[in-house]
Amino acid sequence: MLLNLTDTKDKEILQAILSTIDEGIHAVDAKGITIFYNHVAAKLDGVEGEEVLGKHVLDVFPSLSVETSTLLKAIHTGTPIYNEPQSYYNIRGRLIDTVNTTLPITVHGEIVGAVEISKDVTKIKQLSERLLDLQAKVEPSGSHKRGSKGDTGAKYQIKDIITNDPSFMKLKEKAAKVARTVSPILIYGETGTGKELFVQAIHNASPRQSSPFIAQNCAAIPSSLLEGILFGTAKGSYTGASDRPGLFEIADGGTLFLDELNSMPLDIQAKLLRVLENGRIRRIGATKEKTVNVRIIAAMNEPAEKCLEEKTLRLDLYYRLNVVHLNIPPLRERKGDIPILADHFIRKYNLKFGTSVTQIDEEVLHLFHNYTWPGNVRELEHAIESAMNIMDGHEITKEYLPLHIAERTFSDEDAVENKEFKPLREALLETERNLITEALHKTEGNVYQAAKLLGIPRQTLQYKMKKLQ
């Protein structure tokens, strides 16, 4: 049976069907005016249907914007949005937390509106916040332990960064220099390269070394909770809420390390930008701001230009954070460090396990040298630890290595070695540098025209030019 939507009775049938669904449904036209709003959505949002129907979505939910409203975003981009968290205040000032799936409505190739299906997660968030409150009563710093008096939470020093690689030693020198200042720092490095090691070392080499060091992985916390964890909550911001400081207040006078920054929702990135600009924060539900003195160090395991292109990182926040940039190279680009790192991990686990391993077989060192180490230094440490758990004797041999490393054949490795390939990253950078140089030459140094020629945004080209010097 097909419904004729020009027929009044059929319209009533369709509305009756949609009204029986136990999830909130909100539909708007291409201008953002509400054309359908079921009773579940009204109950979820804490408003009456008459207050929403026929009105623009931003008039009813003034805390949203064109950038943060999932309905308006779907209309402007024409792209479906699946299971995206959204926090907003209704016209009565009540905080609502939902998870939305939003779909653009297309007729004959033209976007005529959007429809959104919402699930209420307000109670789940409240329960999670209360759990954090209870945890804070047991441990005043929550999950961010600072230990005994004098223990700031950062244990590594610059001298703890092990290397013989000339470029890596220059990076250590740069880290020691920037430690003296208060400028924000943006760090890029693949997973396992030692980003937090550098961050802790910078904190301990800085004038803030006796003040708190707080680390937070932005991908480890649901986005609906992250804002409260960063900025804190005020009593009454939700049912049963208490005054609870956020990480900015806990880290006051010290360093706040935000890992996987590109996992932070864009609306919270905007609030982070404001803190960087004026040094003031406002707890959720509070009316007054507080001044904080915190050095922000952020890290990402994806290149900034990729995050900017995929719109997981705000351009204005990138410019504000990228005052100092540290690029930590992967282990495959400093393979000369493998022997001394392996020796360090052997000594570490000898002490931990009560063993007496003294050396590594030459065949194992050859395998280590030819392996690409996608997990970087962390993977090397795990390989050593794994071998020392099961081995006998004083020498690490091939039979004790993880299979994915041990099963590499020498013939394959030697074939690669004989071809004298450049490291892939080095070859790609060289190709990139040549293409950019040629584009700039053809456009007589016009960056905008060169970017068009290369098919990338102008900001991305400027970033690459700076990175490639």
C-alpha positions in Angstrom: 0.0 0.0 0.0 1.4 3.4 -1.0 0.3 6.6 0.9 -0.8 9.6 -1.1 0.7 12.5 0.9 -1.5 15.0 -0.8 -4.5 13.3 0.7 -5.4 14.6 4.2 -6.4 11.1 5.5 -3.1 9.6 4.3 -1.2 12.4 6.0 -3.0 11.7 9.2 -2.2 7.9 8.9 1.5 8.7 8.3 1.6 11.0 11.4 -0.1 8.4 13.5 2.5 5.8 12.4 5.4 8.1 13.2 3.8 9.1 16.5 3.8 5.4 17.7 7.6 5.1 17.4 9.2 5.2 20.8 12.1 7.4 19.7 12.2 11.1 19.1 11.6 12.1 15.5 12.2 15.7 14.4 11.9 16.8 10.7 12.7 20.2 9.3 12.5 21.8 5.9 15.5 23.2 3.9 15.3 26.4 5.9 15.4 24.7 9.2 11.7 25.1 10.0 10.2 22.2 11.9 7.6 20.3 9.9 7.2 17.2 12.0 7.8 16.7 15.7 6.4 13.6 17.5 5.4 13.4 21.2 8.5 11.4 22.2 10.8 14.1 20.8 8.7 16.7 22.7 9.0 14.7 26.0 12.7 14.2 25.4 13.3 17.9 24.8 11.1 19.0 27.7 8.9 21.2 25.5 5.4 21.2 24.0 5.0 20.2 20.3 3.3 23.6 19.6 6.4 25.4 20.8 8.4 23.7 18.1 6.2 23.1 15.1 6.5 25.9 12.5 9.5 27.4 14.2 13.2 27.5 13.3 15.3 24.9 15.2 17.7 27.6 16.5 14.8 29.6 17.9 13.6 26.7 20.1 17.1 25.5 21.0 19.1 28.7 21.2 22.3 27.0 22.6 22.8 25.3 19.2 24.3 26.9 16.2 24.6 26.2 12.5 27.8 24.3 13.2 26.6 22.2 16.2 23.0 21.4 15.2 23.0 18.0 13.6 19.8 18.8 11.6 21.3 21.9 10.0 24.6 20.2 9.4 22.8 17.4 7.5 21.0 20.0 5.3 24.2 22.0 4.6 26.5 19.0 3.9 24.0 16.6 2.4 25.7 13.8 4.4 24.0 11.4 6.8 25.1 11.6 10.4 25.0 8.4 12.5 25.0 8.1 16.3 26.4 11.5 17.0 26.2 12.8 20.6 24.6 16.3 21.1 24.3 18.4 24.2 22.0 21.5 24.2 19.7 23.6 26.3 16.0 23.9 25.5 14.1 27.2 25.7 13.5 26.6 29.5 17.3 26.3 30.1 17.2 22.6 30.7 20.3 20.6 29.6 19.5 17.8 27.2 21.8 15.0 26.1 20.9 12.9 23.0 22.5 10.5 20.5 21.2 11.4 17.0 21.0 9.8 13.7 20.2 12.5 11.1 19.4 12.0 7.4 19.1 14.6 4.7 15.8 14.4 2.8 16.4 14.5 -1.0 13.7 14.9 -3.7 14.7 14.8 -7.3 18.3 15.4 -6.4 17.6 18.5 -4.3 17.9 18.6 -0.5 14.5 19.7 0.9 15.0 19.1 4.6 16.3 16.6 7.2 14.9 14.1 9.6 16.4 13.2 12.9 15.9 10.2 15.2 17.0 10.8 18.8 17.7 8.7 21.8 17.7 10.3 25.2 21.0 9.6 27.1 20.5 12.4 29.7 19.9 9.9 32.6 22.9 7.8 31.5 25.1 10.9 31.5 23.7 11.9 34.9 24.5 8.5 36.4 28.0 8.7 34.9 28.6 12.1 36.3 27.4 11.0 39.8 29.8 8.0 39.6 32.6 10.6 38.9 31.4 12.6 41.9 31.5 9.5 44.1 34.9 8.6 42.8 36.1 12.2 43.5 35.0 11.8 47.1 37.1 8.7 47.5 40.1 10.1 45.5 40.0 13.9 45.3 41.8 13.9 41.9 39.5 11.2 40.5 41.3 8.9 38.1 44.1 11.5 37.6 46.3 10.5 40.6 49.0 12.8 41.8 50.4 10.5 44.4 52.2 11.7 47.5 53.3 15.2 48.3 55.7 16.4 45.7 54.5 13.9 43.1 53.0 15.9 40.3 52.0 13.0 38.1 54.9 13.3 35.6 57.8 10.9 36.2 59.9 11.1 33.1 62.8 13.5 32.5 64.5 14.6 29.2 67.4 12.3 30.1 65.0 9.3 30.1 64.5 9.7 26.3 66.9 7.1 24.9 68.5 7.8 21.5 71.7 7.9 19.5 69.9 9.2 16.4 71.2 12.8 15.5 67.7 14.1 14.4 66.1 12.6 17.5 68.8 14.2 19.7 67.9 17.6 18.1 64.3 17.0 19.0 65.3 16.4 22.6 67.2 19.7 22.6 64.2 21.5 21.1 61.9 20.0 23.8 64.4 21.2 26.5 64.2 24.7 25.1 60.4 25.0 24.7 60.1 23.7 28.3 61.2 27.1 29.6 58.2 28.9 28.1 54.4 28.9 28.5 53.4 28.6 24.9 51.0 25.8 23.8 52.6 22.8 22.1 51.2 20.5 19.4 52.8 17.1 19.1 52.4 14.6 16.2 53.5 11.1 16.4 52.3 7.6 15.5 51.0 5.4 18.2 53.8 4.1 20.4 56.4 6.7 19.5 56.5 8.2 23.0 54.4 11.3 22.9 53.5 11.3 26.6 57.2 10.6 27.4 58.1 13.9 25.7 55.2 15.8 27.4 56.1 14.6 30.9 59.8 15.4 30.2 58.8 19.0 29.1 56.7 19.5 32.2 59.6 18.3 34.5 62.1 20.6 32.7 59.8 23.6 33.0 59.3 26.1 35.8 55.9 24.3 36.5 57.7 21.1 37.5 56.4 21.2 41.1 52.8 21.9 39.9 50.2 19.4 38.7 50.6 17.4 35.5 47.3 16.1 34.3 46.9 13.8 31.2 43.6 13.1 29.5 43.0 11.0 26.4 40.1 12.7 24.5 39.1 9.4 22.8 38.8 7.5 26.1 35.8 9.4 27.5 32.3 9.6 25.8 32.0 13.0 24.3 28.8 13.6 26.3 31.0 13.5 29.5 34.2 15.1 28.2 33.0 18.7 28.6 32.1 18.2 32.3 35.4 16.4 32.9 37.4 19.2 31.3 35.5 22.2 32.7 33.8 20.9 35.8 30.1 21.1 36.9 28.1 23.5 39.1 25.5 22.4 41.6 22.2 22.1 39.9 23.5 21.7 36.4 21.6 18.4 36.4 19.6 16.5 39.0 21.8 15.7 41.9 24.9 17.4 40.5 27.4 18.9 42.9 30.2 21.4 42.5 33.1 19.5 40.9 36.2 21.0 39.5 37.3 20.0 36.0 40.8 19.1 34.8 41.6 22.8 34.0 41.1 23.7 37.6 42.9 20.6 38.9 45.8 21.4 36.6 45.9 25.1 37.6 49.5 26.3 37.7 50.7 23.2 35.9 50.3 21.4 32.6 47.3 19.8 31.0 48.1 17.1 28.3 45.2 16.4 25.9 46.0 13.3 23.8 44.2 12.4 20.6 42.9 15.9 20.3 41.2 15.2 17.0 38.7 12.9 18.9 37.4 15.9 20.8 34.0 17.2 19.5 34.2 20.4 17.5 31.9 22.3 20.0 34.3 21.5 22.9 37.2 22.4 20.7 35.6 25.9 20.4 35.5 26.1 24.2 39.1 25.0 24.4 40.0 27.8 22.0 38.4 30.3 24.3 40.4 29.1 27.3 43.6 29.4 25.2 42.6 32.9 24.3 41.6 34.3 27.6 42.6 31.8 30.3 39.1 31.6 31.7 36.8 28.6 32.1 33.1 28.2 33.1 31.8 25.0 34.7 28.7 23.4 33.2 25.7 25.1 34.7 27.7 28.0 36.3 27.2 31.7 35.6 30.6 32.9 36.6 34.0 32.3 35.0 37.2 31.3 36.7 40.7 32.3 35.7 43.2 29.4 35.3 46.9 29.3 34.6 47.5 26.1 32.6 49.9 25.2 29.9 48.2 23.2 27.2 50.1 20.4 25.4 48.0 18.5 22.8 48.9 15.5 20.7 47.6 13.6 17.7 48.4 10.3 16.1 47.3 11.6 12.7 48.9 14.4 10.7 47.3 17.8 11.3 46.7 18.4 7.6 44.6 15.1 7.4 42.6 16.1 10.5 41.9 19.6 9.0 40.8 18.1 5.7 38.5 15.6 7.5 37.2 18.4 9.7 38.1 16.6 12.9 40.3 19.6 14.0 39.2 23.2 13.9 41.5 25.4 11.8 41.5 28.3 14.3 42.3 25.9 17.2 45.1 24.4 15.1 46.7 27.8 14.5 46.4 28.7 18.2 47.9 25.4 19.4 50.6 25.1 16.8 52.8 27.7 18.3 55.4 25.0 19.0 55.3 21.9 16.9 57.1 18.6 17.7 57.1 15.8 15.2 58.2 12.6 16.7 59.6 10.2 14.1 58.5 6.5 14.0 61.0 3.8 15.0 61.4 2.7 11.4 63.1 6.1 10.7 65.6 5.7 13.5 66.5 2.0 13.4 70.0 2.7 14.8 68.3 3.2 18.2 66.9 -0.4 18.2 69.9 -2.0 19.9 70.1 0.5 22.8 66.3 0.5 23.2 66.3 -3.3 23.3 69.1 -3.3 25.9 67.1 -0.8 28.0 64.0 -3.0 28.0 66.0 -6.1 28.8 67.4 -4.4 31.9 64.0 -3.2 32.8 62.4 -6.6 32.7 65.4 -8.3 34.2 64.7 -6.2 37.3 61.0 -6.8 37.1 61.1 -10.5 36.5 64.2 -11.4 38.4 65.8 -12.8 35.3 69.4 -12.5 33.9 69.1 -12.1 30.2 72.3 -10.6 28.9 72.1 -10.5 25.1 70.2 -10.7 21.8 71.0 -13.2 19.1 72.3 -11.6 15.8 69.5 -13.2 13.9 67.0 -11.5 16.1 68.7 -8.1 15.7 68.6 -8.6 11.9 64.8 -9.3 12.1 64.4 -6.3 14.3 66.3 -4.1 11.8 64.2 -5.2 8.8 60.8 -5.1 10.6 58.7 -2.0 10.0 57.5 -1.6 13.6 53.9 -0.3 13.1 53.6 -0.1 16.9 56.9 1.7 17.2 58.9 1.7 20.5 55.9 0.3 22.4 55.8 -2.7 20.1 59.5 -3.3 20.5 59.1 -3.2 24.3 56.2 -5.7 24.1 58.3 -8.0 21.9 61.2 -8.0 24.4 58.7 -8.5 27.3 57.0 -11.4 25.5 60.3 -13.2 24.8 61.5 -12.8 28.4 58.2 -14.3 29.7 58.8 -17.7 28.0 62.5 -18.0 27.3 65.2 -20.1 28.9 68.9 -19.1 29.3 70.5 -15.7 28.8 70.0 -14.9 25.1 66.9 -13.9 23.3 66.6 -16.0 20.1 64.2 -16.1 17.3 62.1 -18.9 18.7 60.9 -16.7 21.6 59.8 -13.8 19.4 56.1 -13.0 18.6 55.1 -15.0 15.5 54.4 -11.9 13.3 58.1 -10.9 13.7 59.7 -14.3 13.8 58.0 -15.6 10.7 59.5 -13.0 8.4 61.9 -14.9 6.0 65.4 -13.8 5.3 65.0 -14.1 1.6 62.3 -11.5 1.6 64.3 -9.2 3.8 67.5 -9.6 1.8 65.6 -8.9 -1.4 64.3 -5.6 0.0 67.7 -4.8 1.4 69.5 -5.4 -1.9 67.1 -3.0 -3.7 68.3 -0.2 -1.5 64.9 1.3 -1.1 64.6 4.6 0.6 62.3 4.5 3.7 58.8 5.0 2.3 58.2 8.1 4.5 61.4 9.7 3.2 60.5 8.9 -0.5 57.0 10.3 0.0 58.3 13.5 1.5 60.8 13.9 -1.3 58.0 13.4 -3.9 55.8 15.9 -2.0 58.6 18.5 -1.9 59.3 18.2 -5.6 55.6 18.5 -6.5 55.1 21.6 -4.3 58.3 23.2 -5.7 57.1 22.6 -9.3 53.6 24.0 -8.5 55.1 27.1 -6.9 57.5 27.6 -9.8 54.6 27.3 -12.4 52.5 29.8 -10.5 55.4 32.2 -9.8 55.1 31.7 -6.1 51.4 32.3 -5.8 50.4 30.0 -2.9 46.6 30.2 -3.7 47.1 29.2 -7.3 49.6 26.5 -6.4 47.1 25.0 -4.0 44.5 24.9 -6.7 46.9 23.2 -9.0 47.7 20.6 -6.4 44.1 20.1 -5.5 44.5 20.9 -1.8 43.3 23.8 0.5 45.6 26.8 0.8 46.1 26.3 4.5 47.2 22.7 3.9 49.8 23.8 1.4 51.1 26.5 3.8 51.4 23.9 6.5 53.3 21.5 4.2 55.6 24.3 3.0 56.5 25.1 6.6 56.9 21.4 7.5 59.2 20.8 4.5 61.0 24.1 5.0 
